[in-house]
Amino acid sequence: MQDFDAQAQAFSEQIEAELEDGRLNFPTSLDVSLRVKRLADDPDSSLDAIASVVKAEPVLSAKAVRMANAVLLNPYGSRIADVNTAVKRIGLASLRCLAFAVAAEQLSQDHRSKHMRLIASGLWMHSVDVASWSYALARHLRTVNPDTAMLAGMMVDIGQFFLLARASAYPALEENLERFAEFVSVWNEPVGRAILEVFELPEDVLDAFEYENPYGGSWPPENLADLVFVASLAAETPNPFDSALGIQRRPELFDSCIAGIEKDKLDALLDAARAGKMEMLAAVCG
């Protein structure tokens, strides 16, 4: 275990130094996400310029067209086959979320270790699951912009994804996945917050990640923070780091958060949102 301790210490020092400098070293697979984000934020950028960046990434291109043809975004069945029209139809907020989902999927496959690949794949599926629930719940409740909700949901595991991607430089960490999960739990919050700030996300998205007070108690959820929290509990795909630490409290936590709510009303809400969630999940994963 000496190698584990030494590499964990070295990794901690590296992260701490980057956080102090305000300059995180992002994996290259996130480059397209950042380019899309910067162009989307630039008022002088055109949709054609953004579409050109999307076209340079074949997987992102295919998924953008697929999402644009999903029933949720294409209720009249007017199918399209070109990226430019797809970008216009799905909107910049959804495109940023999709770009990150594609980058995260690539990260999940970029591990030599079978164990790390499994964790990365599970983490990606959990992120997409939460994002899809966030979108569907927001669309059904009409209290939060669905595109903003999807983006926030996709970012729920961003700190863990970053740490997992960077851990490839410290191979001894995979010797004990439970201890690695503990390491991730220590750094997840500061790293996740720093990444959200680097992405310069809107203030309401940043506020959705108030780790000290994750749930305000309103029902149905009226703000982005509460909606993403409920979406995280509704997600059927477990977070692999939680599983590694033996955290299986989702049903109990869900019950405590919705105390006093009639079960049939809750079931009706989740059933109404589920169809939209499955549609969006298929668009992102397909």
N, C-alpha and C positions, 0 to 999 in steps of 0.2 A: 504493500500500500504506500510505500515511500514515494514511488513514481506518481501515484494519484495525488498525494498531498503536495508534492513539489509542483506538479503541473497546475493543480487547482490554485495554488498560491500565485504562480506566474500569470495565470489567466486573470485572476482577481486584480493583480497589480496593473495588468494591461488595460482592463476595463476601467479601473479607477482613473488611470492616467488619461485615457481618452475622454472620460466624462469631465474631468477637470479642465481639459483643453477645449471641451465643447466640439470635439471633432471625432465622431465615431467612424470607424473604418468599415464601410458597408461591403458585403459580398457583392461581386460583380453582377450576379443575377438580378440584383435590385436596381441596376442602372436604368433599365427601360422604365421601371415604375417611377423613378425619380425624374426622368426626362419627360414622361407624360405629365407628371404632377407639375413640373416647372412650366411647361408649355400651357397647361390648363390654367395656371395662375397668371400668366402673362396676358394682359389685355390686348397686346399687339399681335398675339398669335392667332392664326386662322385655324379653322377646323381642318382644312386641307393639310396644314403643316403637322397638326397632331395626328391625322390619319397616316401621314407619311412615316411617322415614327412607329405607329402601330403596325403598318405593313412590313416593317423591317423585322418584326418578330412573328414568325409564321403561326405559332401556337396562339398568341394573343389575337392575331388577325382572325383566325378560325373561330375563336371563342367570342370575339366581338360580334361577328356575323350571326353566330348561333344565339347569343343573348338577344340581339336585335329582333330575331325571328321568334323568340319565346312568346307564348300567349299573353303573358303579363304586359309585354311591351308592344305586342302586335295583335290587339284584339280583333282586328278586321281581316286578319289573314293575308295581308299584303307582304309577301315574302320578298326579301332582298338578298343580293349575293355579292355586294361590293362593300369594302371597308369604309369608304367615305360616307356612304349613306348610313351604315351601321353606327358610326361614331355620332352622327347627327341624331339618330333615333334614340340611342341609349343614354346620351348625355354625358357630360364631362365627369360628374360625380361618380356615376356607375362605371365609367371607363377607368378612372383612377383605382377604384376598388378591384375591378377585373384585372388590371395590370399588376396590382400587388398579388392577387390570387395566383396568377400565372407565375410570377417570380417565386412565390412561396412554394408552389408545386415543383418548380425546378430545383429549389433548395432542398426539398424533401427527397429528391432523387440523387442529390449530389453528395452521397456519403459512401465511403468504401466499406464501412462496417455495416453488416446486416442489421444489427440491433439499432444502430443510430438511424438507419433508413426507415425502419419500422416506426420508431418514435417520431421521426420527421413526417412520415406519411400520415400517422395518426393525428399529429398536431395540425397538419394542413386540413385534414378532413374536419377536425373540430372547429377550426377557424371558419371554414366555409359553411358548416352547419349553423354556427352562431350568426354569421352574416345573413344567411338565408332566412332564418327565423326573425332576425331583426327587421329585414326588409318586409317580410310577410306581415308581421305584427303591426309595423308602422303603416303599411298600406291598408290594413283592415281597420285599425283604430283611428287613423287620420289625425293623430296628435303630434306626429313627428314626420319630417320629410323622409320618405322611404329610401331615397338614394343616400342621404346622410346617415340613416340608420344602418344601411348595408355597409357603408364604409367604416363606421365605428365598430360594427360587429366583426368585420374582417381584421381589425386591428387589435382585437381582444388578446391575442396571443403573440403580438409583435415582439415583445421583449424576449420571450422564450424562443421564438424563431431565430432571432439575432444571435442569442447565446448558443443555440444548437448549431447554427451555421459556422460560427467562429470556433466552436469546440473541435472542429476537424484538425486544427493545428495543435491540439493537445490530446493525442490518442489514448493516453492512459486514463482519461476520464471515463471511457466506456467500460473500464474494468469493474466498476461498481455503479450501476445505473441508479440505485436508490440514493447513493451519496451525490451523484451528479444531479439528480432531481432536487436534492436539498440545496446544492450549490445554485441551481437555477432559481429556486424559490427566493434565495437571498438577493439575487441581482435583478430579478424580473422587473420589479417596480421601478427602480431608478433608470434602468436601461430602457424599459418600455416608454417611460415618460420622456426621456431624452430623444428617443426616435420620433415620437409624436411631434415634439417641438422642431426637430430637424425637418420633418415633412411639412411643418408650418400649417397644421390642420386648423380648421376653424375653432373658435373658443368653445363652442358647445360640444364639439367632439372631445376636446381636451377635458372638459368638465365631466364627461361621461366616464372618465377613468380616475375618479377620486377614490383611491384605494382605501382611505381611512373610513369612508362612509359610502359604501357601494350601493345602498338601496334606501330611497327616501320613504318608501312605504305607501305610495299612492297606488290605487287600483281603480280602473285599469291604468297602466303606466302612462303618465302624462308628459314626461320629459325623456330626453335621450338616454340619460344615465340609467333610469329605472327600466326603460324598454330593453336596453342591451343586457342589463342584469337578468331580467326575466327570460330573454332569449337564450342566455347562457344556461339557465336552468332547464329550459325547454329542449335544448339540444340533446339529441339521442346519442351522438358520438362523444365518448369520454375524452377528456384531456389526458394524454398518456403520462404526463408528469404527475398529475393528481393520482392516477392509478398506481404509479411507481411508489408514491408516498402513502398509499393505502387510504387516500381520501375518497370516500364513497358516501358523501353526505348530501348529494343532490336532492333526493326525494324529501328528506327531512327539512332541508333548507328551503325548498320550494314550499312545503306545507306551512312553515313558519312565516314565510313572506306573504302568503295569501290567506292568512288566518282571518276568518270571518267572511270570506268570499264563498258563495254557494258553489258547490262542486259542479253543478250542471252548467252554471254560467262560465266557469273556467273552462270546462270541457268544450263548450260551444265556441268560445274564443279560439282555443287551440285548434279545434277541428276546422273552423273557418279559415284560419291562417295556414293550416297545414298544406292545403292544395297549392297555395301561392309559394310556400316554402319549397315544396318539391319541384315546382316549375323553375324557380330561380336556382335551386341546387343543381338541377340537370343542365341549366344554361352555363353555369360556371364550371362544372366538372366534366361536361361532355366534350 
